[in-house]
Amino acid sequence: MSSFKIKTNVVTAFKMHGYSLKSDALKYLVDVLLPVNEVLCEDWLDRILEVVQKQPLKSAVIDKATVEAAVQECSHLRDDDSEQVLSVIDAFSVPRFTYSNDRKKFLSGLLDMTFLLRLH
């Protein structure tokens, strides 16, 4: 993606939300988003805008410090999202659990001996 296209996308996105960027903030955002592919660039831009909207702003003109803080927060949010939420395991590697009516809970391991005695 070219820097000119990124620049126009950034300016348009910020104007759509009622903001305008100072030149150094725009240059910083273009430098940050340049190595990112087009789909992720849109996603990052949306996240940066969400973070900027949450910040207490004195005016609609956004400076470089505000943009830097938003990018830092987005990168920290991205790191938090990468933690493993769901773990897929093999069904045959899970320990066998049996329900004990006496204890009213599941017990790990092979079948309980009292359960086998009740079967006979």
N, C-alpha and C positions, 0 to 999 in steps of 0.2 A: 504494500500500500504506500502510495507516495505521501510525502510530507505535506504537499499542497492539499490533497484530499483529506488527510487527517485534520489539518488546520481548519478547513471549511466545515468538517463534521463537528469539531469542537466548538467553533464559534456559533454554528447553527444550534447545537444542543443547548449551549448556555443561554443564547438569546431566546430560545423557546421557553426557558424557565425564568426569563426576566433578568438575567445576569449579563454582565459584560466583563471580559477579562482584560487585565493590563497586559501589555506586550510581553513582559518577562514571564508572566504566568502562562500565557499562551505558548510561548517558546518552550517552557518547561514541560507542559503537557504534551506537546508535539514530540519532544525528545523522549518522553516516557512511553508514549503510545506507538512510536515508530517501529520498534522491533516486534510488536504484537500483530497477529494476523487480524483480518478484517472483522470476523465474527467476534473474537475476544475483545477487540478494540471497542466495539459497540457496548459490550457487556461492562468493560472497565469504565467506559465513559458514563454509563448509567449509574454505576456504583459510586463513582466520584461525585456525580451530581447529587445523589442521595445524601452523601456525607456532607457536602457543602451546604445543602438545605438544612441540615440538622444543626449546623454551627450558628452561633449568634453573630450576625453580620451587621455592621454599621451602615453599609451602603450596598447597592447592587453591583458595584465594581469590585471584582475579586482580584486580590493581589497574589503574588507568588507564595507567600507564607501560608495563606489559606489553602491553596492548591496542594502545596507540599504536605501539609497536615492531612488533607483528605486522601492523598495517595498513600501516605504512610498508614493511615487507618484502614484503607482498603486492602493493603498488602497484609496487615495483621489479621483482618477478617478472612482473607483468603487462606492464611495459614491455619486459622481455627477451623475452617471448613474442611481441611484436609484430614482431620482426625477420623479414624475408622469408626463408623457408627454401626455398621452391620458386618458380622463375620459369618461367612458361609463355611460350614464344616461338612465332612463326609458323614453320612448317616450311620455307617458301620464303625466309625471311630468314636461315637458317643457312648459313654458308659450306660449300661442297662440299669434302669430304675424299676423297682417294683413297689407297689403300694402295700403298706402294712396297715391292716384294719386295726390291729391292737394299738399301734402308735399313731395312727391316723396321719401318716405322712409317707412320702416316697423315700425309699432306701436305695442307695447305690450298691452296685455289686451284683453277684449272681442271686438267683432266687433264694429267698429266706428259707431256712430249714423248717421253720414252723409251717410255712406255706406248703412245703412238700409233704409234711406229715398229715396235713389236713386233707390232701388229695386221696390218701389211702383209706 
